[in-house]
Amino acid sequence: MLILSSVINGILYGGVLAVLAFGLNLMFGVVEIVHFFYGQLVMVGLYVVYVLVVWCHLPLILACLIGIAAVMLLNVLSHLTVVQPLLKAPLLNQFLALASIMIILENACLVIFGAGYKGIPVNLPVLNIGDLYIRTSNLIAFVGSLITLGLLYLFLKKTYLGLAIHAVAQDREAAKLMTINPKAIYIVTMLTGGALAGVAACFFVPIFAVHPHFGGSFTLAAFVTVVLGGMGNLLGGFIGAFIIGVVTMLVSTLASSEVGEIAGLLIFVVVILIRPQGIMGQRSGI
């Protein structure tokens, strides 16, 4: 039953990882840039919610909505000031610039909030079904993640902006001939990616306490999930998220959280060695 509980909680955790993977994949597929500080956006979202609830005494739901808006704004500002000017620059320049933003955000939070953990006390019961224990916080995050991904699917498939995002991702020059402005679509994409990071932060509020280096592990987890599933493949990222979530939680229960993280990375390394393009990616070649 302990193993079954770990598997179920791993699946629930994988749902939130899937949201992060979708956001990362979406921005890579459209803007064609690797978002190295995506986990730090989640960290900023958690800090914003913490400040609004603990310092300003706002209701949690309102604080979460403001937190999502703040992360969206931060993501767009970083795009306009750093990403957009470097779209045609060498990959090394892009890497160094985005890594610099990551370090700036971490150190800014360190200066403002200190190195300690900051959490919001949210008392949620643990579901007990016989000998099976499920965290309510993980269940809420999982259901919320599925709803978020469903809304994202409808947005991408059923709206003009969503179809325009698909068009720009598939052929930027052809999209221009259809009177679609790629720069405007880039902004919409960054807003969407920021919204997904903000939503993930809200789901993490009752699960984690935040600290200045909180985002690094989730940036790594999102990248591992995306590459495992196949870079640019939304379905692959979805599958990869549940693989990483289940393996990490299961091994963490049987051994320790540190060994669980190692196991998740080992699964990633083995899959990439066998299938470099990822589970759902297409093999590149001439």
N, C-alpha and C positions, 0 to 999 in steps of 0.2 A: 504493500500500500504506500510505503514511503517513496518507492521508485515511481509508482503511478502518479502520486502527488507531484513529484518533481517533473515528470513528463508533461502533466497538465499545466503546471505553472510555467514551464518552458514554452509551451504553445501560447499561453497568454502573453508572456514576455515577448515572444516573436511577433505578435501583432503590432506592438509599438515599434519594434525594430523595422517592421515592414513600412510603417509610415515614414521613418527616416530614410529608408532605402528608396522609397518612391520619390521623395523630395530631391535626394541626391541624384538619382537617375534622371529625373525630369530636367534638372538644370544642366546636367552633362549632355543630355540628348539634344537640347535646344540651343543653349548658349555655348556648348562645347568647351566648358572649362571645369576643372576638377575643384570642387568646393572644399578647401582644406580646413575651413573653420566652421563647418556645419554643426558639429557637436557643441562648439562654443556659443552658437545661437541658442541652442537648447539651454545652456547654462545661463545666458543672459535672461531668457524667458523666465527661468526659475527664480532668479534674483529679483526681477521686476515684480513677480507675483508675491515674493516674500516681503519686499518693501511695502507694497500696497496693502497687504493683509496685516503684517506685524507692526509696521511703523504708522501707516495711515488708517488702519482699522476699516478697510473696505471689505465688503462681502467677497468671499472666495470666487464666486462665479464672475462678478464684475472685474475682479483683479485678473482673472484668467483671460477674459476678453481683451482687457487693456494690454496684458502681457503678449498676447498673440499679435495685436496691432503694433506693439513696440518692436517685436522681432521682425515683422514684415517690413517696417520702416527701416530698420537697421540693415536688413539684407539688400533693400533697394539702394540705400545710400552707399553701401559698400560697392554695389555694382556700378553706380554712376561715377563714383570717385576713383575706384581702383580697377575693377574688372573691365569695364567698357574701354578705357584707354589702352588696355593691355591685350585685347582680343587678338590682335595680329602680331603680338610680341612673341619672342621665343618662349617655349614652355618653361625653361628655367626661370625667366623673369616672372612669369605668372606664378610659378611655385613659390618663389621667394616673397613676392608681394602678398600672396594669400596667407602664407605661413607667418608673415609679419603681423597681419591683422589678427591671426590666432593668438600670437604672443601679446599683442597690445590689449586685446580683450581680457586675457587671463590676468595680466599685470594690473589693469585698471580695476578689475574686481578685487584683486588682492589688496590694492591701496584703499579702496572704498570700504570693503567688508572684512578685511583681515583674512587670515589663513584658516580660521575655524569653520566648522560646518554650520550651515544655517538651514533650519527646517521649519515647516509649518505643521503644528500638531493637528492631524486629521485622524480622528478615531473611527476606524471602520472595522466591523466584525470579521472574524475568520469563519468561512463556511465550513461546517462539519457534516459530512455525509458518511456516516459510519466511521471508519478509520481514515477516511479521505479528507484532507485539509486543503482548502483553496483560499488564497488571499482575495478578499473582496476588492481591494485596490487593483490587483492584477486583472480581475474579471472585468471591472469597470473600464480599465485601460484597454483591454482586448475588444470589448464590445464597441467602445468609442472609436477605436482604431478601424474596425471593420466598417463602421458607419462613415468615418472620414474617407476611407479608401473608396467606398461606394459613391459618395458625393463627388470625389475627385474623378472617378470613372465617368459619371454622368456629365461633369463639367467638360472633360476632354472629348467626349463622344457626341454630346448633344447640344453644345453651345457654339456660337460663332468663334469666340475666343479660343475655345478648346480645339476646334478644327484648324484655326489659324496656327496654333502652337504645333499641331501635327504637320501642317504644311511647311512651316519654317524648319522643323526638325528634319523633314525628308529632303527638301530642296529649297534652299534659301533664295536662289535666283528665280526659280519658277514662282515662288511665293510673291516676290516683288512684282512679277508680271501680272499677278492677280490682285494688285493694289494693296497687298499686305505689307505693313511697315515692320521689318524684322526688329528694329530697335525698340519699338513699342511692345512687340511680343516678348522681347527679352525682359522688359520691365514686368510684364504680366507674369512671366515664368518665375522671376525672382520673388515677386509678391507671393505666388503660390508656394514656392519652396520655403519661403520664410514662414508662411502660415502653417505649413506642415511641421516645421521645427517648433513653432509656438504651441501647436496642439500637442505635440509630443511632450513638451515641457509641462503643460497643464496635467497630462496624464501621469507624469512623474511626481507631481507635488505630494501625493500621499504615500509615495513609495520610497523616495530618496531625499536625503538632505544634500544641499548644494554647497560646493566649495570652489575656489578659483581654478582648480585643475579638473573639475568635474567633466567638462566637455571633451577632454582628450580621449577618454575611453569610448565615448559614444561616437566621436568622429571615426575612430578606428573600427568600431563595431559596424557603423554604417558602410564604410569602405569595404570591409571584409564581406558583408552581406551583398553589396552591389556587385563586386568582382566575382564572388562565388556564384551568383545567379547569372552573371553575364552583363557586362557594362552596357548600359543603355536599354536593357530588357526589363520592363516593369514586372512581368510575370516571374522572370528568373529571380529578381530581387525579392519578390514575395515568398517564393519557395526557399531561397537562401536564408531569409529572416527566421523562418520556423526551424530550419536545420540548426542554425547557430543558437537560437533560443533554447531548443530542447537539449542539445548537447551540453551547453553551458550550465543550465540548471541541473541536469541529471548528474553530471560529474561534480558540480559544486556540492550537491547533497551527499554523494558517496565519498567525496574527499574533502575539498575546501574550495572556497570561491576563487582563490588564486589558481588552483589546478583546473577549475572549470574554465577559466579564461584561456589557459594554455591549451586545453582540449579543443575549444572552439577554433583557435588559431591553427592547431595541427590538422583538424578536419579541412580547413581552408587550404592549407599548404598541400595536402595530399590531393585534393580535388583539382587544384590548379596545376599540379605536376602531371596529373593524368589527362586533364582536359583544360588547357590554358585559357580557352575562351569562356570558361564558366559553364554552368549546367545548361543554361538556355541560350548561350551566346553562339554566334556563327563563327566557324573557323575562318580566319582571314587567309587569303592566298591570292595568287595571280590567276 
